[in-house]
Amino acid sequence: MIEVGMLARSKAGHDKDQIFVIIKTEQEYVYLADGKTRTVCRPKKKKQKHIQIIKEKQDITGVDDAKLRKIIRNYRETAKTI
């Protein structure tokens, strides 16, 4: 089940292996943002089959680009320690 606020890794495209936060979901599409190249105002539209869900849900109510960068940075730091 794909939900808003989950982290996702891109499996295809020029942004392959990058980590994003799911901002919005539609039927077969998700909108992804990372706070750098893809901001909250300009999210990446991607098919669900082209992403890999990371089972970590974040509260993104009232989120801005700086908070998205912090969420992704914290995930990367915890993933390195495991």
C-alpha positions as CSV (number, residue, x, y, z in Angstrom):
1,M,0.0,0.0,0.0
2,I,1.5,3.3,-1.1
3,E,0.8,6.3,1.2
4,V,1.7,9.9,1.3
5,G,4.8,10.5,3.4
6,M,6.5,7.2,2.6
7,L,10.1,7.2,1.3
8,A,10.7,5.7,-2.1
9,R,13.7,4.9,-4.3
10,S,13.5,5.4,-8.0
11,K,14.1,2.2,-10.0
12,A,14.1,3.6,-13.5
13,G,14.9,6.8,-15.4
14,H,17.7,9.4,-15.1
15,D,17.0,9.7,-11.4
16,K,17.6,5.9,-10.8
17,D,18.6,5.0,-7.1
18,Q,17.7,8.5,-5.8
19,I,15.5,8.7,-2.7
20,F,12.3,10.8,-2.7
21,V,9.3,11.4,-0.4
22,I,5.9,10.7,-1.8
23,I,3.9,13.9,-1.9
24,K,0.7,12.8,-3.6
25,T,-0.8,9.6,-5.1
26,E,-3.1,9.0,-7.9
27,Q,-4.3,5.8,-9.5
28,E,-1.1,4.5,-11.1
29,Y,1.1,7.6,-10.5
30,V,2.9,9.1,-7.5
31,Y,4.4,12.5,-7.2
32,L,7.8,12.6,-5.6
33,A,9.9,15.4,-4.2
34,D,13.4,15.5,-2.6
35,G,13.7,19.2,-1.8
36,K,16.7,19.8,-4.1
37,T,16.0,19.1,-7.8
38,R,12.4,18.2,-7.3
39,T,10.7,20.7,-4.9
40,V,7.3,20.5,-3.3
41,C,6.0,23.0,-5.9
42,R,7.4,21.0,-8.8
43,P,7.2,17.3,-7.9
44,K,8.2,14.4,-10.2
45,K,5.3,12.4,-11.7
46,K,6.3,8.8,-11.8
47,K,4.5,5.5,-12.3
48,Q,4.2,3.3,-9.3
49,K,5.9,0.4,-10.9
50,H,9.1,2.5,-11.3
51,I,9.6,3.1,-7.6
52,Q,10.6,0.9,-4.7
53,I,8.8,1.7,-1.4
54,I,10.8,2.2,1.7
55,K,8.6,1.2,4.7
56,E,9.2,4.4,6.6
57,K,6.3,6.9,6.8
58,Q,6.8,10.5,7.7
59,D,4.4,13.2,8.7
60,I,4.6,15.7,5.9
61,T,1.8,18.1,6.8
62,G,2.9,21.6,6.1
63,V,6.2,20.3,4.7
64,D,8.7,22.5,2.9
65,D,11.9,21.7,0.9
66,A,14.2,22.1,3.9
67,K,12.2,19.6,5.9
68,L,12.2,17.1,2.9
69,R,16.0,17.3,2.7
70,K,16.2,16.7,6.5
71,I,13.9,13.6,6.3
72,I,16.0,12.1,3.5
73,R,19.3,13.0,5.2
74,N,18.1,11.3,8.4
75,Y,17.1,8.2,6.5
76,R,20.5,8.0,4.8
77,E,22.3,8.4,8.1
78,T,20.3,5.6,9.8
79,A,20.7,3.3,6.8
80,K,24.5,3.7,7.0
81,T,24.6,2.6,10.6
82,I,22.7,-0.6,10.0
